[in-house]
Amino acid sequence: MHSDKMRNDHSCKHRALAMIIMLAIPTLAHAEKADKSRPVNLEADSVTLDDIKKTSLYLGNVVLSQGTLMLRADQVQTTQNDQGLHQVSAVGHPVAFRQKLDGREEYIEGFADRIEFDNVKSQLELIGNAKLRRGQDELRGAQISYNASTEFYRVIGQANAQSPAGRVRAVIRPKIANDGAATPDIKPVPETKTVPGKK
């Protein structure tokens, strides 16, 4: 009985946390769409190429750029297919990326021990001490997944976390109106009028 109550409490906490993450999602969406049609540029201290497997390994101060996207890492491995770049796996302390948001003069930034990107599926994985930030809004967790096609985020904390540092964290700042006052995103409920003689 006690274990059932604990499971229910645990489930409620997960649902509440999922709601917090869903609230944060709209503030972090829509990377620059034109970037995907731009050429990919890579710089590194050294590179090893395998033409048969269509893989490349870049080592030392690696910089990958594509349009407004900029990624910096200690090591980057890429895989190509017939259409061009297929997958990217980057490792660093941390790996850092930055990309302009579509139609705005704002940037999204991400940091993690490892970043995996599937260009075909538009799937981005930030693994290990993952952090995603836009302006003052921020998501943190052990792993952050983002799909650019579906605009779906998933944030995972450390398994069996014993301290707050291992849990998922979301920081959502209030939006400031033109007069400098903070404004909530929730719209007020319209006032209803009562007609005499009617309920």
N, C-alpha and C positions, 0 to 999 in steps of 0.2 A: 504493500500500500504506500509506504513511504517512498520507495523507489519509483512508483508510478507518478507520485506528486513531483518528485525531482525531475523526472523525464518531461512532464508537462511544463514545469517552470522553465526548464532548459529549452524546450521547443518554443515557448512564448518569447523568450529572450532572443532566439534566432529569428523569429518572425519580426520582432520589433527592430532588430538590427538590420534585417533585409529592407524594412521600410525606410530606415535612415539612409541606407545606401541608395535606394531608388530615388530618394529626394535629392541626393547629391548628383545623380547622373545627368540631369539636364544642364548643369553648369559646366560639364566637362566634354560635351559632345561636339561633333562636326569638325574633323580635321580638314585642312585645305584639300579640296577634291582635285585641283589641277596638278598636285604633286605626283600623282600616280602616272601621269603621261610624261613626266620629266625624266631625263637620264639619271642613272645612279652613278655617283662618283665615290671612289674609295681611295684613301691614302693610308699608308702604314710604313713601319720601319722595314718590314720584309713581307713577302707573300709567296705561298706555295700553291701551284695550280695543278689540277688533275683533269685533263681534257676528256678522258674516258668517262669518269664519274661526274664530270661537270661540277666539281667542287673547288673552292678556293679557301685558303686559310691565311688570314691577315694577322700579323703579330706586331705589337708595339705601337702605342699612341695612334690607334686606329680611328679614323674619322670617315663616317659614311654620310653622304648628303644626297638628297633628292628633292629639288625644289626648295620649299621652306623647311623640310625635315632635316634635322642634324642629329647624328648619333655618334657618341664618343665612347670608346671601350679599349680595354687592354688587348682583347682578342676577338676577332669576328670570323665566323665560318659562313660561307654562302654556298647555296646550291642553285643551279640554273636549270630551266626547262626550255622547251622550244620557243616560248614566248618571252624569255628573259629571266630576270631574277625570280626565284621561287621561294626559297627560305633563307632566313638570316638567323644565326645564333651568336649572341654577343655576351662576353664575360668581362667584368671589370670590378673596380672597387671605388665607386659603383659604376655601372653602365649608366649613361645619361642620354636622354633624348629630348628634343624640343621641336615643336611644330606649330605653325600658324593655324588658327581656327578659320574655317571657311567664311569669307565675307566680313571678317572683323580684324581689327588691329590688336588681337590678343593671341597669346600663345599657351599651349598646353605643354607641361614638362613632366617627365617621368624619370625615376631612378630605381635601380634594382641591382642585385648581385649578378643576375642573368636576365637577358631579354631574348625572347624567341618571337620571330615574326614569320607568318605564312602569307606571302603576297597574293596567292591564289584565293585563299579563304578570307583574306583581310583580317586575320586573327593575330592579336598581339598579346603576349604573355610576359608579365613582369614577375620574376621569381626571386624570392629572398630579399627581405627588407624592402619591400616594394612601396613606392610612393608615387602618387599621381596628383598633379597640382595645376590649377588654373586660377591665376590671381591669388586671392587669399583662401579659396576653397581647396580642400585637400582630402585625399583618401590614402589610408595607410593599411598595410596588411602583409602577411607572409607571401601572398600571391594575388596579383590583380590580372584579370582577363578582360580583354575588350575586343569586340568584333565591330569593325568599321562599317560593315554592310548592314548589320541588324541594330547597331548602336546599343548593344547590350553589354553591361558591365557585371563582373562578379568579383567580389573581394573575399579572400579567405584568410582567417587568422591562423596562428600556430596551433597545431593539434595539442589538446590538453594543456593549454596555456595556464601557467600558475601565477602570472603577473599581468598587470594592465598592458605592459609593453608587447605582449604576445597576442593581444586581441585586436580586432579590426577597429580602426578609428576613422571617423568622418568629421571634418570641420567645415561647416557651412556658414559663411558670413552673411549678415543681412545686406540687402542691396540698398544703396544710398540714392535717394531721390534728388532732383535738381536743387531743392531747397536745403539739402544737407541732412534731412531727417531720414532715418532708416525706415524702409517700407517692407511689410511682409509680402510674400508671394501669393498669399491666399486672398482671394477677392471676397469682400463682405457680402452677406446674404441680402438680396433686395428686400426692402420693406414691403410688407403686405398690407393692403387696405381692406378694412371691414365694411361691407355694405349693410346698412341698417335693415333688420328683418331677415337677414340671411346668416346662416352658420357656416 
